């Protein structure tokens, strides 16, 4: 039997795509799924936005059959808005509802949402119970070690959240005060997993950027699976590379320039199909740099890719990139 969230079997050691604002949209998620991600999450979605009918929030509920299993991640602090939006989330029919208690961004935190709620653990528990009690879907949580160095109560917090009914917890190994600075500290993630009262899956997150590190952390910290975030941007192949290393003990070859270009094309075309030509082009721009990172002299092509509004010019430029850097 593999790792389970409710009745959802994710396999022996699942690799999860982290929810990332302005990154984890359907086009990007599809690429990561193709490369072996076992579980996907949407961008975080504001429950206030859903409750007030905000078009941007509602569009983030879009999920597609090929993405499953998938969790819709929500954030907010107003109980009525949470309940109102919950029905909309359920209608989108995700496999899991995930609550974001980890986003460190000021505009979220100042509303006591995201990582802001780490300043008020009783409220965090109460809000979680509200969601669990009002849905039949499995509820999971993504959070951080604590608000700051003096409030790293994650071992106790995970237990309390389990006691009100969550089915799994993903822990980013930093405090809110750290933001994304310094190294992620996985020791408290391991302590949470080692808590004899905890029986739900514990997924670790933070700084996993290559297969060897994943294997090291899997062995050293004993988590049930690993969530990969920033390392997948421009590199959806990381999931397949990690699985190859886990299963065969060898490093998969790096993607060829043809594969990188093919993936960038697919990303662009899927984004246009999902959001229309203008938004599809604009929202793909942030990915070209990571896709072609490390290629000498690629700046001249990247400048066109991040400014052009012409689909034909973008595809022509991608063809030029492939031709220029084609392996011989």
C-alpha distance (Angstrom), angle and dihedral (degrees) to the residues before:
residue distance angle dihedral
X1 . . .
X2 3.77 . .
X3 3.79 132.4 .
X4 3.80 108.9 -60.1
X5 3.79 135.4 -156.1
X6 3.78 101.9 -168.3
X7 3.81 103.9 -49.6
X8 3.81 92.2 -22.9
X9 3.82 111.5 111.3
X10 3.81 111.2 -155.1
X11 3.78 98.7 179.6
X12 3.79 131.4 -107.7
X13 3.80 99.5 -51.9
X14 3.80 112.0 4.3
X15 3.78 125.3 -155.4
X16 3.79 111.6 -145.3
X17 3.79 129.5 -160.5
X18 3.79 108.1 -130.3
X19 3.79 119.6 -127.6
X20 3.81 106.7 -107.3
X21 3.79 124.8 -178.2
X22 3.82 112.8 -116.5
X23 3.82 90.1 2.5
X24 3.82 112.1 61.8
X25 3.79 96.7 66.5
X26 3.83 123.9 136.2
X27 3.84 96.2 -88.2
X28 3.81 92.3 52.2
X29 3.80 94.0 40.9
X30 3.81 90.9 52.8
X31 3.80 91.0 55.4
X32 3.80 92.0 50.4
X33 3.80 91.3 47.1
X34 3.81 90.0 52.1
X35 3.80 88.1 54.0
X36 3.79 95.5 52.4
X37 3.81 110.0 -85.6
X38 3.81 106.2 158.1
X39 3.80 97.8 -156.7
X40 3.79 130.7 21.1
X41 3.79 132.4 -160.0
X42 3.77 129.7 -159.9
X43 3.77 124.0 -125.1
X44 3.78 109.2 -82.5
X45 3.79 111.6 -84.4
X46 3.79 124.6 -149.3
X47 3.80 112.5 -122.0
X48 3.81 88.1 -156.3
X49 3.80 88.2 55.2
X50 3.80 92.4 49.6
X51 3.79 92.9 45.9
X52 3.81 90.4 52.5
X53 3.81 94.2 45.4
X54 3.81 96.7 -112.7
X55 3.80 107.4 179.1
X56 3.82 94.1 -143.1
X57 3.79 92.1 53.8
X58 3.79 93.0 45.7
X59 3.80 92.6 50.7
X60 3.80 89.7 55.5
X61 3.81 87.3 66.1
X62 3.82 89.2 71.2
X63 3.78 111.2 118.9
X64 3.79 129.9 165.7
X65 3.83 132.6 -145.1
X66 3.81 94.0 -113.9
X67 3.81 90.7 58.4
X68 3.79 96.6 65.9
X69 2.90 133.6 159.9
X70 3.78 91.0 47.7
X71 3.77 137.4 155.5
X72 3.79 125.7 -149.6
X73 3.80 109.2 -140.1
X74 3.79 119.6 -148.5
X75 3.78 133.6 -174.5
X76 3.77 133.5 -169.5
X77 3.78 144.2 109.1
X78 3.80 105.7 -139.1
X79 3.80 109.5 97.7
X80 3.79 96.4 -151.9
X81 3.80 92.3 49.0
X82 3.79 89.4 49.0
X83 3.80 91.2 53.5
X84 3.81 94.1 44.2
X85 3.80 92.6 49.6
X86 3.80 92.9 44.3
X87 3.81 91.2 73.7
X88 3.81 90.7 52.3
X89 3.79 90.8 49.5
X90 3.80 91.5 50.2
X91 3.81 90.7 51.2
X92 3.81 88.7 58.1
X93 3.81 85.2 60.8
X94 3.81 103.6 -138.0
X95 3.79 120.9 175.9
X96 3.80 91.4 -125.8
X97 3.80 139.4 15.2
X98 3.79 112.3 -139.2
X99 3.80 124.1 -166.0
X100 3.79 118.2 -145.9
X101 3.79 113.0 -135.9
X102 3.78 94.0 152.3
X103 3.82 111.7 64.9
X104 3.82 106.2 118.5
X105 3.82 98.0 -167.2
X106 3.80 112.7 128.7
X107 3.81 97.2 -130.2
X108 3.83 89.1 56.6
X109 3.80 97.6 38.9
X110 3.82 94.3 50.1
X111 3.82 88.4 62.8
X112 3.82 90.1 54.1
X113 3.80 89.2 -110.2
X114 3.81 128.1 121.1
X115 3.80 110.1 10.5
X116 3.81 89.3 -10.6
X117 3.78 90.0 83.4
X118 3.81 89.7 63.2
X119 3.81 84.4 82.3
X120 3.81 89.1 64.5
X121 3.79 111.9 38.5
X122 3.84 96.0 173.7
X123 3.80 88.4 56.8
X124 3.80 90.0 48.0
X125 3.79 90.5 53.8
X126 3.80 92.7 45.1
X127 3.81 93.0 50.0
X128 3.79 91.4 47.8
X129 3.79 91.7 50.7
X130 3.79 89.6 50.8
X131 3.80 91.0 57.1
X132 3.81 94.6 42.8
X133 3.79 92.5 49.5
X134 3.80 93.5 50.6
X135 3.79 102.7 48.6
X136 3.78 136.5 56.1
X137 3.82 91.4 -150.5
X138 3.81 121.2 96.9
X139 3.81 111.0 -95.0
X140 3.79 122.2 -147.5
X141 3.80 133.2 178.1
X142 3.79 134.8 -140.2
X143 3.78 115.3 -161.7
X144 3.80 146.5 142.3
X145 3.79 134.7 -106.4
X146 3.80 91.2 -94.3
X147 3.77 143.9 -60.7
X148 3.81 95.2 -75.1
X149 3.80 140.9 -20.8
X150 3.81 92.5 -70.8
X151 3.82 95.7 51.3
X152 3.80 105.1 49.4
X153 3.80 94.8 138.2
X154 3.79 97.1 145.6
X155 3.83 95.8 129.5
X156 3.79 91.5 57.6
X157 3.81 93.2 37.4
X158 3.81 93.1 54.3
X159 3.79 90.5 50.9
X160 3.79 93.0 49.3
X161 3.81 91.5 48.4
X162 3.79 90.2 49.3
X163 3.80 89.2 51.5
X164 3.82 91.2 58.2
X165 3.78 91.5 50.2
X166 3.80 115.6 -89.1
X167 3.80 116.0 152.0
X168 3.83 100.7 -148.9
X169 3.79 141.6 -2.9
X170 3.82 130.9 -143.4
X171 3.80 114.7 -158.2
X172 3.79 126.1 -160.8
X173 3.79 107.8 -151.9
X174 3.81 97.5 -128.8
X175 3.79 136.8 75.6
X176 3.78 122.7 -117.7
X177 3.80 89.8 -108.9
X178 3.81 89.8 59.0
X179 3.82 92.3 53.4
X180 3.84 99.4 -175.7
X181 3.80 96.5 -34.1
X182 3.79 125.6 118.6
X183 3.78 125.4 7.8
X184 3.78 123.0 -44.6
X185 3.81 111.1 -108.4
X186 3.79 109.0 -136.3
X187 3.80 96.6 177.5
X188 3.79 93.8 89.5
X189 3.79 89.9 45.6
X190 3.82 87.1 56.6
X191 3.81 90.9 46.5
X192 3.79 89.3 53.2
X193 3.79 91.4 51.4
X194 3.82 90.2 47.0
X195 3.81 93.3 53.9
X196 3.84 102.5 118.8
X197 3.82 90.6 -145.6
X198 3.78 93.3 56.4
X199 3.81 116.5 90.4
X200 3.83 102.3 159.6
X201 3.82 120.0 96.7
X202 3.80 116.4 -88.1
X203 3.81 117.1 -151.9
X204 3.79 120.8 -165.0
X205 3.79 124.2 -141.5
X206 3.78 134.7 -177.2
X207 3.81 137.3 80.4
X208 3.82 98.3 1.9
X209 3.79 101.1 145.1
X210 3.80 106.0 146.7
X211 3.83 138.9 33.1
X212 3.80 96.2 -111.5
X213 3.80 91.3 55.0
X214 3.78 90.7 48.3
X215 3.80 91.5 54.4
X216 3.80 90.8 46.3
X217 3.80 93.0 51.4
X218 3.82 92.8 42.8
X219 3.79 89.6 57.1
X220 3.81 98.6 36.6
X221 3.80 100.1 45.4
X222 3.81 103.0 29.3
X223 3.80 97.8 -138.6
X224 3.80 121.7 164.0
X225 3.78 94.1 -123.4
X226 3.78 142.0 -21.3
X227 3.78 130.6 -110.9
X228 3.80 116.0 -146.5
X229 3.79 120.7 -158.9
X230 3.79 127.7 152.5
X231 3.82 93.5 19.5
X232 3.82 89.1 65.8
X233 3.81 94.3 58.1
X234 3.79 105.3 107.7
X235 3.78 87.4 -2.9
X236 3.82 112.2 72.3
X237 3.81 85.6 152.7
X238 3.80 89.4 76.7
X239 3.81 90.5 87.5
X240 3.79 93.8 56.4
X241 3.81 90.8 42.2
X242 3.80 90.8 53.5
X243 3.79 92.5 48.0
X244 3.81 92.1 48.3
X245 3.80 89.9 51.8
X246 3.82 92.5 47.0
X247 3.79 94.2 47.7
X248 3.79 103.0 34.7
X249 3.80 105.7 17.4
X250 3.79 92.4 -126.0
X251 3.78 134.0 110.4
X252 3.78 113.8 -111.5
X253 3.81 113.4 -128.6
X254 3.79 115.8 -95.9
X255 3.80 114.0 -100.3
X256 3.79 113.0 -89.6
X257 3.78 121.0 -120.0
X258 3.81 87.7 -105.5
X259 3.79 90.1 55.9
X260 3.79 91.8 47.6
X261 3.80 91.9 50.4
X262 3.80 92.0 45.2
X263 3.79 90.2 52.2
X264 3.81 93.0 47.1
X265 3.82 89.5 51.1
X266 3.79 92.0 49.9
X267 3.79 90.6 47.5
X268 3.79 91.5 52.1
X269 3.79 95.3 45.5
X270 3.80 93.6 46.4
X271 3.80 91.6 48.1
X272 3.81 90.8 52.0
X273 3.78 90.7 47.6
X274 3.81 90.7 51.2
X275 3.81 102.8 40.6
X276 3.76 105.5 16.6
X277 3.81 129.8 -102.5
X278 3.81 100.9 -66.1
X279 3.81 99.8 44.0
X280 3.80 92.2 36.0
X281 3.81 91.1 57.0
X282 3.80 93.7 43.5
X283 3.79 95.6 47.8
X284 3.80 94.1 49.0
X285 3.81 92.8 55.7
X286 3.79 95.3 83.5
X287 3.81 90.4 60.6
X288 3.81 101.8 56.2
X289 3.80 94.8 75.0
X290 3.82 93.2 54.4
X291 3.82 93.2 42.8
X292 3.79 92.1 56.7
X293 3.79 100.7 29.3
X294 3.78 114.0 146.3
X295 3.80 98.5 24.3
X296 3.81 109.3 130.4
X297 3.79 113.5 -117.8
X298 3.81 94.0 4.0
X299 3.80 90.7 131.4
X300 3.82 92.5 88.2
X301 3.80 90.3 58.2
X302 3.80 94.9 40.4
X303 3.80 90.0 55.9
X304 3.80 89.7 60.9
X305 3.80 93.4 42.6
X306 3.80 92.6 54.9
X307 3.83 96.7 43.8
X308 3.79 108.3 34.3
X309 3.80 120.3 97.3
X310 3.82 93.2 -170.7
X311 3.80 117.5 102.6
X312 3.80 90.9 -156.9
X313 3.81 92.9 50.6
X314 3.79 91.2 48.5
X315 3.80 92.5 51.9
X316 3.82 91.1 44.3
X317 3.81 89.7 52.1
X318 3.80 91.2 49.6
X319 3.81 88.0 52.4
X320 3.80 89.3 52.4
X321 3.81 90.5 50.7
X322 3.80 90.2 51.9
X323 3.79 92.1 47.8
X324 3.81 94.4 46.6
X325 3.79 96.2 49.4
X326 3.78 100.9 30.5
X327 3.79 111.1 141.6
X328 3.77 115.2 -115.6
